[in-house]
C-alpha cells in the first residue's frame, strides 16, 4: 500500500524539494498480513540523488514495538527535523515551534495538530492528540522550509503505551498492529494517589513556567502512563522584623497540604498530590492536569468567556475563599488552569499557609458556596492535625483555623444573599 501526494517546499536556495513518502509491506520479518509494516521516507530534488530513511514507532518506556496511546508523549528522532532547538514554555503547549509542527491522522483520516514539548534538529517531543481514533494512524511533520513533510505509520492506538518514532538510517524496523483497547474510565482520586506513589519514572523534562522551576516527569505503572509535576523546594527564612511578618516559608509540603485540605472540603479543584522522594529528597508529586485548554492569563489576554458564566463565577468564588483560607501569597494567573470542560484547577501552593491570623485580601470574600461554608464550619484542630499535621506546623494550623473563623463570620454578616449552591465535582 502507498501514501502519495508528496508536498512541495523550497530550500534555502529557492529550489523546489519534493518528498516522497510511502508505506510498504515488510518483507524481512513478516508480511502485511502478519501486521508488520515498513516505513520509508524518501526525498529528491533537481540534480540530487534520492535518499531514503526508515523510521518506525516503539514504546518510549521500553523501546520495543507496541501499541500507542492518545494523550501519550511521543519522541521522534532523526536528522534535520527542525531548524533550531526550541521548547514549549507555557502550560498550554504550542502546536508550532521553530517553524515545525506535527499532525496526527487517526484511523478515520482526521488530521490533528499535536501539542509540542520540544523540537530540535534531531528530536521532536509531542503529545498524541486526545481524540485520535483507535486503529492505524499516520504522523506527519512539516520540517522547516527545507525538508517538506516526513510521515510515520504508527501502530494501533490504545491507552497503554507511549509512542516513539525512531529514525534509523536505512535500517529496517518493524511495528505490529495490535487489537485496539477501549478507553478506560476516569480514575478516582484514590487511584491517582496510588499511581503517583508507585509508578516508575520513565522520562523527565523541565517545566520552565513558575518561580520554582518544577520538573515534569512521565510515570508508568505497567498499566497506565501519565505525567506529574514535582516540587522539592523547602526554604525557610527569617528577617529582623516583628513576628509573624519576619518569617518566610516556601515548601513542597504546602502543595501536599493544599491537596489534602481540598479533599477534606470536597472541592476536587486541586490536582491530586502526594509525598514521594525524588533524587534522594522528599518532594511533592502532583497529577498533571488532563486536557488543558489554557491558563487564566491566556483567557484574559484572549478575552475569552466561559460558555457557562454562572458555573465559571461559582468556581472563581471558591478559588477566592480557598486562597484566603490558606493565605496564598502566589495566586498568579499562571497557576489557575482551565481544562477543556472549563473547569478551574488550582496549582502551586508552595507559598501558602502563613501563620497570620488575618486575611490577605478581605475584599475577595464576596460570595460563598453553601456546601463549602458548611465544610469550613466542620474544621477543627483534631481533623486538621490528622489530615495535615505531617505537613503543617501547629502555628500554621492555628492560623488556618483563625482565618476560617473570620470567613464564617464574614458570610454570616453578609447574610443568605451572599450564599449560592453549585454542583460539586465527582471524586
C-alpha positions as CSV (number, residue, x, y, z in Angstrom):
1,X,0.0,0.0,0.0
2,X,1.2,3.5,-0.7
3,X,0.7,7.1,0.6
4,X,1.3,9.6,-2.2
5,X,0.6,13.2,-2.9
6,X,4.1,14.5,-1.9
7,X,4.1,18.1,-0.7
8,X,6.4,20.7,-2.1
9,X,8.7,23.1,-0.2
10,X,11.6,25.4,-1.1
11,X,15.0,25.0,0.3
12,X,17.2,27.9,1.3
13,X,18.4,28.4,-2.3
14,X,14.9,28.7,-3.6
15,X,14.9,25.4,-5.5
16,X,11.9,23.1,-5.1
17,X,12.3,20.0,-2.9
18,X,9.8,17.1,-3.3
19,X,9.5,14.4,-0.6
20,X,8.0,11.0,-1.4
21,X,6.6,9.0,1.4
22,X,5.3,5.5,1.1
23,X,4.3,2.7,3.4
24,X,5.2,-0.8,2.1
25,X,4.5,-4.3,3.5
26,X,7.6,-5.5,5.3
27,X,9.5,-8.5,3.9
28,X,12.3,-9.1,6.4
29,X,10.3,-10.1,9.4
30,X,6.8,-10.7,8.2
31,X,4.2,-9.5,5.8
32,X,1.3,-7.0,5.8
33,X,-1.0,-9.9,6.7
34,X,1.1,-10.5,9.8
35,X,0.7,-6.9,10.8
36,X,4.3,-5.8,10.2
37,X,4.8,-2.6,8.3
38,X,8.0,-1.0,7.0
39,X,8.0,2.8,6.6
40,X,10.2,4.7,4.1
41,X,10.5,8.5,3.8
42,X,12.3,9.4,0.6
43,X,13.3,12.9,-0.8
44,X,14.6,14.2,-4.0
45,X,15.4,17.5,-5.7
46,X,16.7,18.5,-9.1
47,X,20.2,17.1,-9.7
48,X,20.3,15.4,-6.3
49,X,20.2,11.6,-5.8
50,X,17.2,10.5,-3.7
51,X,18.0,9.5,-0.1
52,X,15.8,7.2,2.0
53,X,15.5,6.9,5.7
54,X,13.5,4.4,7.8
55,X,11.6,5.3,11.0
56,X,9.1,3.3,13.0
57,X,7.3,3.6,16.3
58,X,8.3,1.9,19.5
59,X,7.4,2.3,23.2
60,X,9.4,5.1,24.9
61,X,9.3,3.2,28.1
62,X,10.9,0.0,26.7
63,X,11.9,0.9,23.1
64,X,10.0,-2.2,22.0
65,X,7.3,-2.1,19.3
66,X,3.8,-1.9,20.7
67,X,0.5,-0.1,20.9
68,X,0.3,3.6,21.4
69,X,-1.9,5.9,23.5
70,X,-3.9,9.0,22.8
71,X,-2.7,11.7,25.1
72,X,0.7,10.0,25.5
73,X,4.0,11.7,24.8
74,X,5.9,10.8,21.6
75,X,9.5,11.4,20.8
76,X,10.6,11.4,17.2
77,X,14.3,11.0,16.4
78,X,16.1,11.7,13.1
79,X,18.1,14.3,11.2
80,X,17.1,17.8,10.1
81,X,13.8,17.6,11.9
82,X,13.8,21.3,12.8
83,X,15.8,24.4,12.0
84,X,16.6,25.1,15.7
85,X,16.2,23.8,19.2
86,X,13.1,25.3,21.0
87,X,10.9,24.1,23.8
88,X,7.4,25.0,24.8
89,X,7.4,27.4,27.7
90,X,3.8,27.7,28.6
91,X,1.4,25.3,30.3
92,X,-0.9,25.4,27.3
93,X,1.6,23.8,24.9
94,X,2.1,25.3,21.4
95,X,1.5,23.4,18.1
96,X,4.4,25.0,16.3
97,X,8.0,25.6,17.4
98,X,10.9,26.8,15.3
99,X,8.8,26.5,12.2
100,X,8.0,22.9,12.9
101,X,4.6,21.3,13.6
102,X,3.3,17.7,13.9
103,X,0.0,16.4,12.6
104,X,-1.5,13.0,13.6
105,X,-4.2,11.5,11.4
106,X,-6.1,8.6,13.1
107,X,-7.9,5.7,11.5
108,X,-10.7,7.9,10.4
109,X,-8.3,10.1,8.4
110,X,-8.9,13.2,10.5
111,X,-5.6,15.1,10.9
112,X,-5.0,17.0,14.1
113,X,-2.1,19.2,15.2
114,X,-0.1,17.8,18.1
115,X,1.0,19.9,21.1
116,X,4.8,20.2,21.2
117,X,7.1,19.9,24.1
118,X,10.4,20.3,22.2
119,X,11.8,20.4,18.7
120,X,15.4,20.2,17.6
121,X,17.3,19.1,14.5
122,X,17.4,15.5,15.9
123,X,14.3,15.2,18.0
124,X,10.7,16.2,18.4
125,X,8.7,15.6,21.5
126,X,4.9,15.9,21.1
127,X,1.6,14.8,22.6
128,X,-0.6,12.4,20.6
129,X,-3.9,14.2,20.3
130,X,-6.6,13.0,22.7
131,X,-9.2,12.5,20.0
132,X,-7.1,10.4,17.7
133,X,-9.1,7.4,16.6
134,X,-8.1,3.9,17.6
135,X,-6.5,1.9,14.7
136,X,-3.9,2.7,12.2
137,X,-2.6,6.3,12.4
138,X,-0.2,8.5,10.3
139,X,2.1,11.1,11.7
140,X,3.3,14.0,9.5
141,X,6.0,16.6,10.5
142,X,6.4,19.6,8.2
143,X,10.0,20.3,8.8
144,X,11.1,23.9,8.5
145,X,11.4,25.3,4.9
146,X,13.9,22.7,3.6
147,X,12.7,19.2,4.1
148,X,9.0,19.1,3.1
149,X,7.0,16.5,5.1
150,X,8.0,13.3,6.8
151,X,5.4,10.7,7.6
152,X,5.4,7.8,10.0
153,X,2.9,4.9,10.2
154,X,2.2,4.1,13.8
155,X,0.6,1.0,15.4
156,X,-2.8,0.6,16.9
157,X,-3.7,3.4,19.4
158,X,-4.6,2.2,22.9
159,X,-4.2,3.7,26.4
160,X,-1.2,1.7,27.4
161,X,2.0,2.7,25.6
162,X,4.0,5.8,24.7
163,X,4.8,6.4,21.0
164,X,8.4,6.9,19.9
165,X,9.2,7.4,16.2
166,X,12.8,6.4,15.6
167,X,14.8,7.4,12.6
168,X,17.4,4.7,11.9
169,X,19.1,5.5,8.6
170,X,18.4,2.6,6.2
171,X,17.9,0.0,8.9
172,X,14.6,-1.9,8.8
173,X,12.4,-1.6,11.9
174,X,9.0,-3.1,12.3
175,X,5.8,-2.4,14.1
176,X,2.9,-4.8,14.8
177,X,-0.8,-3.9,14.5
178,X,-2.3,-5.0,17.8
179,X,-6.0,-5.1,18.8
180,X,-7.3,-1.7,19.9
181,X,-8.4,-1.3,23.5
182,X,-11.4,0.7,24.7
183,X,-10.7,3.9,26.6
184,X,-10.6,3.3,30.4
185,X,-13.0,5.1,32.8
186,X,-11.6,8.2,34.6
187,X,-9.6,7.4,37.7
188,X,-10.8,8.3,41.1
189,X,-8.6,10.4,43.3
190,X,-7.5,7.5,45.4
191,X,-6.4,5.7,42.3
192,X,-4.4,8.7,41.2
193,X,-2.8,8.9,44.6
194,X,-1.7,5.2,44.3
195,X,-0.4,5.7,40.8
196,X,1.7,8.8,41.8
197,X,3.2,6.9,44.8
198,X,4.1,3.6,42.9
199,X,4.6,4.3,39.2
200,X,8.1,4.3,37.8
201,X,9.6,7.5,36.3
202,X,10.4,6.8,32.6
203,X,11.1,10.3,31.4
204,X,12.0,13.7,32.8
205,X,11.7,17.2,31.2
206,X,12.0,20.6,32.9
207,X,8.9,22.9,33.2
208,X,10.1,26.5,32.7
209,X,6.9,28.1,33.9
210,X,6.7,29.2,37.5
211,X,9.1,30.7,40.0
212,X,10.1,27.4,41.5
213,X,11.0,25.7,38.2
214,X,9.4,22.4,38.9
215,X,10.4,19.4,36.7
216,X,7.8,17.4,34.8
217,X,8.1,13.6,34.7
218,X,6.3,10.8,32.9
219,X,5.3,7.9,35.1
220,X,4.4,4.3,34.1
221,X,3.0,1.6,36.4
222,X,2.7,-1.1,33.8
223,X,-1.0,-0.3,33.1
224,X,-1.2,3.5,32.9
225,X,1.2,6.2,31.7
226,X,0.7,9.8,32.9
227,X,2.7,12.9,33.8
228,X,3.4,14.6,37.1
229,X,4.8,17.8,38.3
230,X,7.5,17.6,41.1
231,X,8.3,20.2,43.7
232,X,11.3,19.8,46.0
233,X,11.7,23.3,47.3
234,X,11.8,23.7,51.1
235,X,13.0,27.1,52.2
236,X,12.7,28.9,55.5
237,X,14.0,32.5,56.1
238,X,13.7,34.9,59.0
239,X,14.3,38.6,59.0
240,X,14.8,41.1,61.8
241,X,11.2,42.2,61.8
242,X,8.4,41.8,64.3
243,X,6.9,38.3,64.2
244,X,5.0,36.9,62.3
245,X,5.9,39.0,59.3
246,X,9.6,38.1,59.9
247,X,9.0,34.5,58.7
248,X,9.0,33.3,55.1
249,X,8.5,29.7,54.0
250,X,8.2,28.1,50.6
251,X,7.8,24.3,50.6
252,X,6.7,21.3,48.7
253,X,4.9,20.3,51.9
254,X,2.3,23.1,51.3
255,X,1.4,21.6,47.9
256,X,0.5,18.3,49.7
257,X,-1.3,20.2,52.4
258,X,-3.4,22.2,49.9
259,X,-4.5,19.0,48.1
260,X,-5.4,17.3,51.4
261,X,-7.4,20.3,52.5
262,X,-9.2,20.4,49.2
263,X,-10.0,16.7,49.8
264,X,-11.4,17.4,53.2
265,X,-13.5,20.3,51.8
266,X,-14.8,18.1,49.0
267,X,-13.8,20.6,46.3
268,X,-11.8,18.5,43.8
269,X,-10.2,21.7,42.4
270,X,-6.6,21.0,43.5
271,X,-4.9,18.2,41.4
272,X,-4.0,15.0,43.3
273,X,-0.7,15.5,45.2
274,X,1.3,13.0,47.2
275,X,4.6,12.9,49.1
276,X,7.3,10.9,47.4
277,X,11.1,11.0,47.2
278,X,12.8,12.4,44.1
279,X,16.5,12.0,43.6
280,X,17.0,11.3,47.2
281,X,15.0,14.2,48.6
282,X,11.4,14.4,49.8
283,X,9.1,16.0,47.3
284,X,5.5,16.5,46.2
285,X,4.3,14.7,43.1
286,X,1.2,16.4,41.5
287,X,-1.0,14.8,38.9
288,X,-0.5,16.7,35.6
289,X,-3.9,18.2,34.7
290,X,-5.5,16.5,31.7
291,X,-7.0,18.3,28.6
292,X,-5.6,21.7,29.5
293,X,-7.2,24.4,27.4
294,X,-5.3,27.4,28.8
295,X,-4.4,29.2,32.0
296,X,-6.3,32.2,33.4
297,X,-3.7,34.6,32.0
298,X,-4.3,33.2,28.4
299,X,-8.0,33.5,28.9
300,X,-7.8,37.1,29.9
301,X,-5.4,38.1,27.1
302,X,-7.6,36.4,24.5
303,X,-10.7,38.0,26.0
304,X,-12.5,34.6,26.2
305,X,-15.7,34.0,28.2
306,X,-16.7,30.6,29.6
307,X,-19.7,29.0,27.9
308,X,-21.5,28.8,31.3
309,X,-20.7,32.1,33.1
310,X,-22.7,31.1,36.2
311,X,-20.6,28.0,36.7
312,X,-17.4,29.9,36.0
313,X,-18.2,32.6,38.6
314,X,-19.2,29.9,41.1
315,X,-15.8,28.2,40.6
316,X,-13.9,31.5,40.9
317,X,-15.6,32.4,44.2
318,X,-14.4,29.1,45.6
319,X,-10.9,29.9,44.5
320,X,-11.0,33.2,46.3
321,X,-12.3,31.7,49.5
322,X,-9.8,28.9,49.4
323,X,-6.9,31.3,48.9
324,X,-8.0,33.4,51.9
325,X,-8.3,30.3,54.0
326,X,-4.7,29.2,53.2
327,X,-3.2,32.7,52.9
328,X,-1.9,32.1,49.4
329,X,0.6,34.7,48.5
330,X,1.2,33.5,45.0
331,X,-2.1,33.1,43.2
332,X,-0.9,34.4,39.9
333,X,-2.8,34.0,36.6
334,X,-0.5,31.2,35.5
335,X,-1.4,28.8,38.3
336,X,-5.1,28.8,37.6
337,X,-5.5,26.2,34.9
338,X,-8.6,25.8,32.7
339,X,-9.4,22.4,31.1
340,X,-11.5,21.7,28.0
341,X,-14.6,21.4,30.2
342,X,-13.9,24.9,31.6
343,X,-13.1,23.5,35.0
344,X,-10.7,25.6,37.0
345,X,-7.7,23.8,38.6
346,X,-5.6,25.5,41.4
347,X,-1.9,24.6,41.2
348,X,1.3,25.6,43.0
349,X,0.6,26.3,46.7
350,X,4.2,26.2,47.9
351,X,3.9,29.8,49.3
352,X,0.8,29.4,51.4
353,X,-0.3,28.5,54.9
354,X,1.2,31.6,56.7
355,X,0.8,31.8,60.4
356,X,-1.0,35.2,60.2
357,X,-4.5,35.2,61.7
358,X,-5.9,37.8,59.3
359,X,-6.9,37.7,55.6
360,X,-4.6,38.6,52.7
361,X,-7.3,40.1,50.6
362,X,-10.6,40.5,52.5
363,X,-12.3,42.2,49.6
364,X,-12.2,38.9,47.7
365,X,-14.7,37.4,50.0
366,X,-17.8,38.3,48.0
367,X,-19.9,35.1,47.9
368,X,-19.5,31.5,49.1
369,X,-20.8,28.1,48.1
370,X,-23.2,26.8,50.8
371,X,-21.6,23.3,50.9
372,X,-18.1,24.9,51.2
373,X,-19.3,27.1,54.1
374,X,-20.7,24.1,55.9
375,X,-17.5,22.1,55.4
376,X,-15.5,25.1,56.7
377,X,-17.5,25.1,59.9
378,X,-16.7,21.4,60.5
379,X,-13.0,22.0,60.5
380,X,-11.3,21.6,63.9
381,X,-7.8,21.1,65.3
382,X,-8.2,17.3,65.6
383,X,-9.3,16.9,62.0
384,X,-6.6,19.2,60.6
385,X,-3.9,17.6,62.7
386,X,-4.9,14.2,61.4
387,X,-5.0,15.2,57.7
388,X,-2.4,18.0,57.5
389,X,-0.3,17.6,60.6
390,X,2.6,15.9,58.8
391,X,2.9,19.0,56.5
392,X,1.8,21.9,58.7
393,X,3.3,23.1,62.0
394,X,1.0,23.8,64.9
395,X,1.1,27.6,64.4
396,X,0.2,27.1,60.7
397,X,-2.9,25.1,61.7
398,X,-3.9,27.7,64.3
399,X,-3.6,30.4,61.6
400,X,-5.7,28.4,59.2
401,X,-8.5,27.9,61.8
402,X,-8.4,31.6,62.8
403,X,-8.9,32.6,59.2
404,X,-11.7,30.0,58.9
405,X,-13.4,31.7,61.8
406,X,-13.1,35.1,60.1
407,X,-14.5,33.6,56.8
408,X,-17.5,32.1,58.6
409,X,-18.2,35.4,60.4
410,X,-17.9,37.4,57.3
411,X,-20.5,35.4,55.4
412,X,-22.8,35.3,58.5
413,X,-22.7,39.1,58.4
414,X,-23.4,39.2,54.7
415,X,-26.4,37.0,55.1
416,X,-28.1,34.5,52.8
417,X,-27.8,36.7,49.7
418,X,-24.0,36.1,49.7
419,X,-24.5,32.3,49.5
420,X,-25.2,30.1,46.5
421,X,-25.5,26.5,45.6
422,X,-23.2,24.9,42.9
423,X,-22.7,21.4,41.5
424,X,-19.8,19.6,43.2
425,X,-17.3,17.8,41.1
426,X,-17.2,14.0,41.4
427,X,-14.4,12.5,43.4
